[in-house]
Amino acid sequence: MAKYLGQLLSSLKSLSSVPAIRAHVALWTGSFSSWTHTFRSIKTLPLPIFPKSWDFSQPNSSWGPEIMQMYEHYNSQCEVETEEGEKKAGPWRRLPSYNRSLKFATGGVYLSKIIQSKARLFTRNIKEPGAAFEYVLFVNEAEQRCVGIFQAGHLLEGPPGHVHGGAIATMIDTVTGTHATFLSGPVMTAYLNINYRSPIPLGSTVLIESLMDKKEGRKTFLLCNVTSTDGSKLHTETTALFVSVSVSNLIQKG
Ligand SMILES: CCCCCCCC/C=C\CCCCCCCC(=O)SCCNC(=O)CCNC(=O)[C@H](O)C(C)(C)COP(=O)(O)OP(=O)(O)OC[C@H]1O[C@@H](n2cnc3c(N)ncnc32)[C@H](O)[C@@H]1OP(=O)(O)O
């Protein structure tokens, strides 16, 4: 394990000279100036370098009018025009989403020996568009907010006609976990305290809003509400704690 770790870290360092890979490497090593920069870099990843990578946060044919409308709402604020007519970065940033961050982070060289080569990100492992988790995340750095727009597919049924509580928890973990990573670098979920207030109809689109509460040393506390897209219905309320970890400890635990 130690040998693989050494190889991994040196491989990460050498790979980080390639700009497109730097973003993914930084996500795992925390060795670059800021996570904001990381996500900005990911946004501009040139696809030809990773021909098999697919950004799952792009709209697809399964997206209904509600998720499309919310997507357009936040996406239109990712780039704004100045009074002089110049384009500049807006308050929101769309986060791309891949099913194999680790493989891409290392070029698939060393981690495949540590972690099963068939591993896939849980929320992105069902191929049929619209069948399970359709979502896109946006972050607002100035306001320390992250928003997930989530359309729940038919494979996520719990109570008849409604979304399984575990699937809802998965999405809360995904949004708050990504947000905490954005704020604090590599983290693990210590707790998610979820109050389920009203069921989510299968097929509907909901907003998952994560807000930074406070940071104390290695601990990042977040608040997260899941609501209907017009905000009129509260589905869940969550308090979450993420603890910063070093990547080497994480891999040794695995
Ligand atoms: C690395 C992930 C990065 C994600 C990157 C995403 C990028 C985008 C790509 C794709 C998006 C997908 C996004 C998905 C995200 C999903 C994230 C997960 O689901 S993670 C899996 C579930 N979580 C576990 O399996 C943790 C298991 N637990 C542990 O490993 C440890 O307990 C850990 C790391 C949480 C803490 O262990 P210690 O040994 O490092 O630290 P100690 O000393 O125990 O705690 C540090 C402080 O935190 C408090 N603390 C720890 N656990 C607590 C708890 N449950 N409640 C209250 N306080 C707690 C302690 O009291 C201590 O506080 P005092 O510093 O003394 O003030």
The ligand as an SDF file (V2000), in Angstrom:
LIG
                    3D

 67 69  0  0  0  0  0  0  0  0999 V2000
  -12.8020   12.6550    0.2820 C   0  0  0  0  0  0  0  0  0  0  0  0
  -14.1140   12.8390   -0.4150 C   0  0  0  0  0  0  0  0  0  0  0  0
  -14.0080   14.0030   -1.2950 C   0  0  0  0  0  0  0  0  0  0  0  0
  -15.1920   14.1370   -2.1630 C   0  0  0  0  0  0  0  0  0  0  0  0
  -14.7940   14.9140   -3.3490 C   0  0  0  0  0  0  0  0  0  0  0  0
  -15.9140   15.2340   -4.2250 C   0  0  0  0  0  0  0  0  0  0  0  0
  -15.4940   15.9900   -5.4150 C   0  0  0  0  0  0  0  0  0  0  0  0
  -16.5640   15.9940   -6.4490 C   0  0  0  0  0  0  0  0  0  0  0  0
  -16.6750   14.6180   -7.0190 C   0  0  0  0  0  0  0  0  0  0  0  0
  -17.7780   13.9120   -6.8270 C   0  0  0  0  0  0  0  0  0  0  0  0
  -18.9320   14.3920   -6.0160 C   0  0  0  0  0  0  0  0  0  0  0  0
  -19.3960   13.3810   -5.0190 C   0  0  0  0  0  0  0  0  0  0  0  0
  -19.5260   13.9830   -3.6520 C   0  0  0  0  0  0  0  0  0  0  0  0
  -19.8860   12.9070   -2.6780 C   0  0  0  0  0  0  0  0  0  0  0  0
  -19.4180   13.2330   -1.3170 C   0  0  0  0  0  0  0  0  0  0  0  0
  -19.6500   12.0480   -0.4510 C   0  0  0  0  0  0  0  0  0  0  0  0
  -18.8890   12.1290    0.8030 C   0  0  0  0  0  0  0  0  0  0  0  0
  -19.1170   10.8660    1.6040 C   0  0  0  0  0  0  0  0  0  0  0  0
  -20.1440   10.2810    1.5390 O   0  0  0  0  0  0  0  0  0  0  0  0
  -17.8590   10.3060    2.5640 S   0  0  0  0  0  0  0  0  0  0  0  0
  -18.4210    8.6700    3.0340 C   0  0  0  0  0  0  0  0  0  0  0  0
  -19.2160    8.6340    4.2980 C   0  0  0  0  0  0  0  0  0  0  0  0
  -18.4090    9.0520    5.4350 N   0  0  0  0  0  0  0  0  0  0  0  0
  -17.5320    8.1890    5.9970 C   0  0  0  0  0  0  0  0  0  0  0  0
  -17.3870    7.0630    5.6350 O   0  0  0  0  0  0  0  0  0  0  0  0
  -16.7220    8.7770    7.1440 C   0  0  0  0  0  0  0  0  0  0  0  0
  -16.3830    7.7370    8.1900 C   0  0  0  0  0  0  0  0  0  0  0  0
  -15.7340    8.4190    9.3280 N   0  0  0  0  0  0  0  0  0  0  0  0
  -14.4240    8.7330    9.3130 C   0  0  0  0  0  0  0  0  0  0  0  0
  -13.6950    8.3940    8.3680 O   0  0  0  0  0  0  0  0  0  0  0  0
  -13.9130    9.5050   10.4800 C   0  0  0  0  0  0  0  0  0  0  0  0
  -14.7400    9.3200   11.5800 O   0  0  0  0  0  0  0  0  0  0  0  0
  -13.7710   11.0140   10.1680 C   0  0  0  0  0  0  0  0  0  0  0  0
  -12.8400   11.2410    8.9690 C   0  0  0  0  0  0  0  0  0  0  0  0
  -15.1440   11.6620    9.8740 C   0  0  0  0  0  0  0  0  0  0  0  0
  -13.1730   11.7150   11.3840 C   0  0  0  0  0  0  0  0  0  0  0  0
  -12.1190   10.9190   11.8590 O   0  0  0  0  0  0  0  0  0  0  0  0
  -10.6900   11.5380   12.1930 P   0  0  0  0  0  0  0  0  0  0  0  0
   -9.9360   10.4630   12.9410 O   0  0  0  0  0  0  0  0  0  0  0  0
  -10.0450   12.0550   10.9510 O   0  0  0  0  0  0  0  0  0  0  0  0
  -10.9610   12.7990   13.1130 O   0  0  0  0  0  0  0  0  0  0  0  0
  -11.5890   12.8340   14.5790 P   0  0  0  0  0  0  0  0  0  0  0  0
  -10.5110   13.2650   15.5010 O   0  0  0  0  0  0  0  0  0  0  0  0
  -12.3760   11.6340   14.9290 O   0  0  0  0  0  0  0  0  0  0  0  0
  -12.6390   14.0460   14.3900 O   0  0  0  0  0  0  0  0  0  0  0  0
  -12.1830   15.3610   14.0770 C   0  0  0  0  0  0  0  0  0  0  0  0
  -13.1550   16.3240   14.7280 C   0  0  0  0  0  0  0  0  0  0  0  0
  -14.4660   16.0690   14.1870 O   0  0  0  0  0  0  0  0  0  0  0  0
  -15.3700   15.6860   15.2670 C   0  0  0  0  0  0  0  0  0  0  0  0
  -16.2680   14.6430   14.7630 N   0  0  0  0  0  0  0  0  0  0  0  0
  -15.9320   13.5800   14.0100 C   0  0  0  0  0  0  0  0  0  0  0  0
  -17.0000   12.8340   13.7490 N   0  0  0  0  0  0  0  0  0  0  0  0
  -18.0450   13.4530   14.3520 C   0  0  0  0  0  0  0  0  0  0  0  0
  -19.4310   13.1750   14.4220 C   0  0  0  0  0  0  0  0  0  0  0  0
  -19.9750   12.1240   13.8170 N   0  0  0  0  0  0  0  0  0  0  0  0
  -20.2100   14.0280   15.1290 N   0  0  0  0  0  0  0  0  0  0  0  0
  -19.6900   15.1330   15.7250 C   0  0  0  0  0  0  0  0  0  0  0  0
  -18.3680   15.4520   15.6800 N   0  0  0  0  0  0  0  0  0  0  0  0
  -17.5720   14.6080   15.0020 C   0  0  0  0  0  0  0  0  0  0  0  0
  -14.4580   15.1760   16.3760 C   0  0  0  0  0  0  0  0  0  0  0  0
  -15.1040   15.2830   17.6550 O   0  0  0  0  0  0  0  0  0  0  0  0
  -13.2690   16.1090   16.2480 C   0  0  0  0  0  0  0  0  0  0  0  0
  -13.6470   17.3310   16.7830 O   0  0  0  0  0  0  0  0  0  0  0  0
  -12.5930   18.2550   17.6070 P   0  0  0  0  0  0  0  0  0  0  0  0
  -11.4750   18.5790   16.6010 O   0  0  0  0  0  0  0  0  0  0  0  0
  -12.0860   17.4120   18.7280 O   0  0  0  0  0  0  0  0  0  0  0  0
  -13.3520   19.4530   18.0320 O   0  0  0  0  0  0  0  0  0  0  0  0
  1  2  1  0
  2  3  1  0
  3  4  1  0
  4  5  1  0
  5  6  1  0
  6  7  1  0
  7  8  1  0
  8  9  1  0
  9 10  2  0
 10 11  1  0
 11 12  1  0
 12 13  1  0
 13 14  1  0
 14 15  1  0
 15 16  1  0
 16 17  1  0
 17 18  1  0
 18 19  2  0
 18 20  1  0
 20 21  1  0
 21 22  1  0
 22 23  1  0
 23 24  1  0
 24 25  2  0
 24 26  1  0
 26 27  1  0
 27 28  1  0
 28 29  1  0
 29 30  2  0
 29 31  1  0
 31 32  1  0
 31 33  1  0
 33 34  1  0
 33 35  1  0
 33 36  1  0
 36 37  1  0
 37 38  1  0
 38 39  2  0
 38 40  1  0
 38 41  1  0
 41 42  1  0
 42 43  2  0
 42 44  1  0
 42 45  1  0
 45 46  1  0
 46 47  1  0
 47 48  1  0
 47 62  1  0
 48 49  1  0
 49 50  1  0
 49 60  1  0
 50 51  1  0
 50 59  1  0
 51 52  2  0
 52 53  1  0
 53 54  1  0
 53 59  2  0
 54 55  1  0
 54 56  2  0
 56 57  1  0
 57 58  2  0
 58 59  1  0
 60 61  1  0
 60 62  1  0
 62 63  1  0
 63 64  1  0
 64 65  2  0
 64 66  1  0
 64 67  1  0
M  END
$$$$
